[in-house]
Amino acid sequence: MLKFILRALFKPTYRPKAKPNKKPIRETLAYKAGRNISAPSSQAKTPKAGASAKREAFDPATAHSVTRPRVLEGPAYVTDGDTIAIQKTQVRLFGIDAPELHHPYGKKAKWALVSLCKGKTIRAEITDEDEYGRTVAKCFLPDGRDLSEELVKQGHAIDWPKFSGGKYSDFEVAGIRKKLWLADARQKGRMHVWQKSEAKKYGESKK
């Protein structure tokens, strides 16, 4: 009897463990299905007008000449064979046309431009600007060489008379227009050649 009394007096008190907060079955299934089960938040921020478009190519249709001369100087980040970025501004090289990266010789043109610009301060004299702030500029190396001219001389680009007035045509390598036939087709407005090339490449990538 004494044992029961002592046991009752000194019996430790235990708090029951809290049960885990289980999600409703409906929410669990929704999570497993990959659905968003969180409460709707405030409306997502919309990007600034033209933000996504700035990553695209220069748009000559909306371009206008720069009345007040503007010059950018600094290291150049090379995007492709005729496009660089200086001080976060996308700059298309004046008066030439190089192949796109996914076109034949496109990567060679890019790396040729990288080799010319690497470790150097490039001076870009802006001549035109489109509605998204993208620019066309005459770009020069520290020793005064014209980047557009150098690429044409090396056979990585061709003159674009519509924009250059034929300034670089005399520097074109013999047979270069046959080699860079897609760039030549673009200049002559033969976009069906481009479409055919794109369709062929897309078909091959799906296989």
C-alpha positions as CSV (number, residue, x, y, z in Angstrom):
1,M,0.0,0.0,0.0
2,L,2.9,2.3,0.9
3,K,4.4,1.7,-2.5
4,F,1.3,2.9,-4.4
5,I,1.2,6.0,-2.2
6,L,4.8,6.8,-2.9
7,R,4.5,6.1,-6.6
8,A,1.5,8.4,-6.8
9,L,3.3,11.3,-5.0
10,F,6.5,11.1,-7.1
11,K,5.0,10.1,-10.4
12,P,6.6,12.4,-13.1
13,T,4.2,14.4,-15.3
14,Y,4.5,13.9,-19.1
15,R,3.2,16.3,-21.6
16,P,1.8,14.6,-24.7
17,K,3.8,15.1,-27.8
18,A,2.3,17.5,-30.3
19,K,1.0,15.8,-33.3
20,P,2.7,17.0,-36.6
21,N,0.6,19.4,-38.5
22,K,-0.4,17.3,-41.5
23,K,-1.4,19.0,-44.7
24,P,-4.8,18.3,-46.1
25,I,-4.7,15.4,-48.6
26,R,-5.9,17.7,-51.3
27,E,-2.8,20.0,-50.9
28,T,-0.4,17.0,-50.7
29,L,-1.7,15.7,-54.0
30,A,-1.5,19.1,-55.6
31,Y,2.2,19.4,-54.5
32,K,3.0,16.0,-55.9
33,A,1.3,16.9,-59.2
34,G,3.7,19.9,-59.5
35,R,1.0,22.5,-59.0
36,N,1.4,25.8,-57.2
37,I,-0.6,25.5,-53.9
38,S,0.7,28.7,-52.3
39,A,-1.7,31.7,-51.9
40,P,-1.6,34.1,-54.8
41,S,0.8,36.9,-54.1
42,S,0.7,40.4,-55.4
43,Q,1.0,40.8,-59.2
44,A,4.4,40.0,-60.6
45,K,6.5,43.0,-61.6
46,T,6.4,43.7,-65.3
47,P,9.7,44.3,-67.0
48,K,10.5,47.7,-68.3
49,A,9.4,48.4,-71.8
50,G,11.8,47.1,-74.3
51,A,13.9,45.2,-71.7
52,S,13.5,41.9,-73.5
53,A,13.8,43.5,-76.9
54,K,17.2,44.9,-76.0
55,R,18.6,41.4,-76.2
56,E,17.6,41.1,-79.9
57,A,19.3,42.4,-83.0
58,F,19.5,46.1,-84.0
59,D,16.2,47.2,-85.6
60,P,17.0,49.4,-88.7
61,A,13.3,50.0,-89.2
62,T,13.1,52.2,-86.1
63,A,16.6,53.6,-86.3
64,H,17.4,57.2,-86.4
65,S,20.7,59.1,-86.8
66,V,22.3,60.4,-83.7
67,T,22.4,64.2,-83.9
68,R,24.6,64.7,-80.9
69,P,27.9,62.7,-81.2
70,R,28.1,60.1,-78.5
71,V,31.2,58.0,-77.8
72,L,31.6,54.9,-75.6
73,E,35.0,53.7,-74.5
74,G,35.9,50.6,-72.6
75,P,36.5,46.8,-72.8
76,A,34.2,45.0,-75.3
77,Y,32.1,41.9,-74.6
78,V,31.7,40.1,-77.9
79,T,28.2,38.8,-78.7
80,D,28.8,37.5,-82.2
81,G,30.8,38.4,-85.3
82,D,29.5,41.9,-85.7
83,T,28.1,42.8,-82.3
84,I,29.8,43.9,-79.0
85,A,28.7,45.4,-75.7
86,I,30.5,48.4,-74.2
87,Q,29.4,49.8,-70.8
88,K,26.3,47.5,-71.0
89,T,25.3,49.1,-74.3
90,Q,24.8,46.7,-77.3
91,V,26.7,48.0,-80.3
92,R,26.4,46.7,-83.8
93,L,29.6,47.3,-85.9
94,F,29.0,49.9,-88.6
95,G,28.7,48.9,-92.3
96,I,29.4,45.1,-92.2
97,D,27.6,41.8,-92.0
98,A,29.0,38.7,-90.3
99,P,27.3,35.3,-90.2
100,E,25.0,34.5,-87.3
101,L,26.5,32.3,-84.6
102,H,24.4,29.2,-85.7
103,H,25.3,29.8,-89.4
104,P,28.4,28.4,-91.2
105,Y,31.5,30.3,-90.0
106,G,29.5,32.2,-87.4
107,K,31.6,31.0,-84.4
108,K,34.9,31.7,-86.3
109,A,33.7,35.3,-86.9
110,K,32.9,35.7,-83.2
111,W,36.3,34.4,-82.1
112,A,38.1,36.6,-84.6
113,L,36.4,39.6,-83.1
114,V,37.3,38.3,-79.6
115,S,40.9,38.1,-80.6
116,L,40.9,41.7,-81.9
117,C,39.2,43.1,-78.8
118,K,40.8,41.1,-76.0
119,G,42.5,43.2,-73.4
120,K,41.9,46.4,-75.4
121,T,39.9,49.5,-74.8
122,I,37.5,49.9,-77.7
123,R,36.2,53.3,-78.9
124,A,32.7,53.3,-80.3
125,E,31.5,56.4,-82.2
126,I,27.7,56.0,-82.3
127,T,26.1,56.8,-85.6
128,D,22.5,55.4,-85.3
129,E,20.2,54.3,-82.5
130,D,16.9,52.4,-82.6
131,E,13.8,52.8,-80.4
132,Y,15.2,50.4,-77.8
133,G,18.5,52.2,-77.3
134,R,20.5,49.7,-79.3
135,T,23.2,51.3,-81.4
136,V,25.3,51.1,-84.5
137,A,28.8,52.5,-84.2
138,K,32.1,52.9,-85.9
139,C,34.4,51.0,-83.6
140,F,38.2,51.5,-83.3
141,L,41.1,49.7,-81.7
142,P,43.5,51.8,-79.5
143,D,45.9,52.0,-82.5
144,G,43.2,53.5,-84.7
145,R,42.3,50.5,-86.7
146,D,38.6,50.2,-87.8
147,L,37.1,46.9,-86.4
148,S,34.7,46.6,-89.3
149,E,37.6,46.9,-91.8
150,E,39.7,44.4,-89.9
151,L,37.0,41.7,-90.0
152,V,36.3,42.2,-93.7
153,K,40.1,42.0,-94.4
154,Q,40.3,38.7,-92.5
155,G,37.4,37.2,-94.4
156,H,35.0,37.0,-91.4
157,A,32.5,39.6,-92.6
158,I,31.3,41.3,-95.8
159,D,30.6,44.9,-96.6
160,W,26.9,46.0,-96.4
161,P,26.7,48.7,-99.0
162,K,23.1,49.7,-98.0
163,F,24.6,51.0,-94.7
164,S,28.3,51.6,-95.4
165,G,28.0,53.2,-98.9
166,G,30.5,50.6,-100.1
167,K,33.2,51.7,-97.7
168,Y,34.5,48.2,-97.1
169,S,33.8,46.5,-100.4
170,D,37.5,46.9,-101.6
171,F,38.7,45.0,-98.5
172,E,36.6,41.9,-99.2
173,V,38.5,38.7,-99.7
174,A,38.0,37.0,-103.1
175,G,35.1,34.5,-103.1
176,I,33.9,35.6,-99.6
177,R,30.3,36.2,-100.7
178,K,30.0,32.5,-101.8
179,K,31.5,31.4,-98.5
180,L,29.2,33.6,-96.5
181,W,26.2,33.0,-98.7
182,L,23.6,33.4,-96.0
183,A,24.8,36.9,-95.1
184,D,24.9,37.7,-98.8
185,A,21.3,36.4,-99.3
186,R,20.1,38.6,-96.4
187,Q,21.6,41.7,-98.0
188,K,19.9,40.9,-101.3
189,G,16.5,40.3,-99.6
190,R,16.4,36.6,-100.4
191,M,14.9,35.7,-97.1
192,H,13.5,32.4,-98.5
193,V,17.1,31.2,-98.5
194,W,17.3,32.0,-94.8
195,Q,14.0,30.3,-94.1
196,K,15.0,27.1,-95.9
197,S,18.3,27.0,-94.0
198,E,16.5,27.5,-90.7
199,A,14.0,24.8,-91.5
200,K,16.8,22.4,-92.4
201,K,18.7,23.1,-89.2
202,Y,15.6,22.7,-87.1
203,G,14.7,19.4,-88.8
204,E,18.2,18.1,-88.1
205,S,18.2,19.1,-84.5
206,K,14.9,17.2,-83.9
207,K,16.4,13.9,-85.2
